[in-house]
């Protein structure tokens, strides 16, 4: 039986999405619980898979990765072996931070972070050496207007 999230669970998830290092006492106070029941709820959220991991978000500018490139890929290859080769190729390229199979005009979309255009060209060369692609189109982000790792919780069961 699927257990649903209540308003306290949603509040905890919202707070933890903002700062996963929020002390338990602060979380408990914010959701009007004592620390032990609050701790149990957070543990339950982990056990049930609502919290999958905790990470540190690194400032891309500080580590010289100020250029974001969205790479649209179209292919005429739709075989499982080709897709596995493509996945394996992308897995070896750390500059690719997101990778999606799409519906519509584009088959795959990648988000790449690099210091400059020359570094992107190196990524592009590694990509095309790994698999046959019909069309690769690159769009360079001019300005990051919104970036968040927090997901909306209004739809959660």
C-alpha positions in Angstrom: 0.0 0.0 0.0 1.4 3.4 -1.0 1.8 5.8 1.9 1.0 9.4 1.1 2.9 12.5 2.2 1.2 14.7 4.7 1.8 18.5 5.1 4.6 18.0 7.6 6.4 15.6 5.2 6.0 18.2 2.4 7.3 21.0 4.7 10.3 18.9 5.7 11.1 18.1 2.1 10.8 21.8 1.1 13.2 22.8 3.9 15.7 20.1 3.1 15.7 21.0 -0.6 16.7 24.5 0.4 19.5 23.3 2.8 20.1 19.6 3.5 22.4 20.6 6.3 19.6 22.3 8.3 20.0 21.1 11.9 17.4 18.7 13.1 16.3 21.1 15.9 15.6 23.9 13.4 13.6 21.5 11.2 11.6 20.2 14.2 10.8 23.8 15.3 9.8 24.8 11.8 7.3 21.9 11.5 6.2 22.1 15.1 7.5 18.7 16.2 10.0 17.6 18.8 13.3 16.4 17.5 12.7 12.6 17.8 9.5 12.5 15.8 11.1 14.9 13.3 14.1 12.7 12.9 11.9 9.6 12.4 10.0 11.4 9.6 13.2 12.4 7.9 14.4 8.8 8.1 11.1 7.5 6.8 11.4 9.9 3.8 14.8 8.5 3.1 13.6 4.9 3.5 10.6 5.5 1.2 12.9 7.0 -1.5 11.6 10.6 -1.3 15.1 11.7 -0.4 17.5 9.9 -2.7 20.8 11.6 -1.7 22.4 14.7 -0.3 25.0 16.6 -2.4 27.0 19.8 -2.3 26.2 22.3 -5.0 29.4 23.8 -6.4 29.5 27.3 -7.8 30.3 26.7 -11.5 32.0 30.2 -11.8 34.4 29.5 -9.0 35.5 26.2 -10.6 35.8 27.9 -14.1 32.8 26.3 -15.7 30.9 29.5 -16.6 29.7 28.4 -20.0 26.5 26.3 -20.3 25.7 24.6 -23.6 22.5 22.8 -24.5 23.2 20.2 -27.2 20.4 18.9 -29.3 21.1 15.6 -31.0 19.2 14.0 -33.8 20.0 10.5 -35.1 18.7 8.0 -37.6 20.0 5.2 -35.3 17.2 3.8 -33.1 18.7 0.4 -32.2 19.5 -0.8 -28.7 23.2 -1.4 -29.3 23.6 2.2 -30.7 21.8 3.6 -27.7 24.1 1.7 -25.3 27.2 3.0 -27.1 25.8 6.5 -26.9 25.0 6.2 -23.2 28.5 4.7 -22.6 30.1 7.6 -24.6 28.2 10.3 -22.7 29.0 8.6 -19.3 32.7 9.2 -20.0 32.3 12.9 -20.6 32.1 14.6 -17.1 31.2 18.0 -18.7 27.8 16.5 -19.6 25.8 17.1 -16.5 22.3 16.2 -17.8 21.3 13.8 -20.6 17.7 13.2 -21.7 15.9 11.1 -24.4 13.3 13.4 -25.9 10.0 13.2 -27.8 9.6 15.5 -30.7 12.0 16.9 -33.3 15.1 16.3 -31.1 16.1 12.8 -30.1 18.4 13.6 -27.2 19.2 16.8 -25.2 22.4 17.3 -23.2 23.4 20.1 -20.8 27.2 20.6 -20.9 29.2 22.9 -18.6 32.6 24.1 -19.8 35.0 27.0 -19.3 35.0 28.2 -22.9 34.2 27.4 -26.6 37.4 25.5 -27.1 36.6 23.2 -24.2 33.1 22.6 -25.7 34.8 21.7 -29.0 36.7 19.0 -27.2 33.5 17.6 -25.7 31.9 17.7 -29.2 34.9 15.8 -30.7 34.6 13.1 -28.0 30.9 12.8 -28.6 31.1 12.4 -32.4 34.0 9.9 -32.0 31.9 7.7 -29.8 28.8 7.3 -32.0 27.3 8.2 -35.4 25.0 11.2 -35.1 22.8 12.7 -37.8 22.7 16.3 -36.5 24.2 18.0 -33.5 23.0 21.6 -32.7 24.6 23.6 -29.9 23.0 26.5 -28.1 25.1 28.6 -25.7 23.3 30.0 -22.7 23.7 33.8 -22.5 22.3 34.2 -19.0 21.1 31.9 -16.3 17.8 33.3 -15.2 16.6 30.6 -13.0 18.4 27.5 -11.6 17.2 25.3 -8.8 17.5 21.8 -7.8 14.3 22.0 -5.7 11.3 20.3 -7.2 7.7 21.5 -6.6 5.9 19.4 -4.0 2.3 20.3 -4.8 1.9 17.1 -6.8 3.4 14.7 -4.3 1.1 11.9 -3.0 
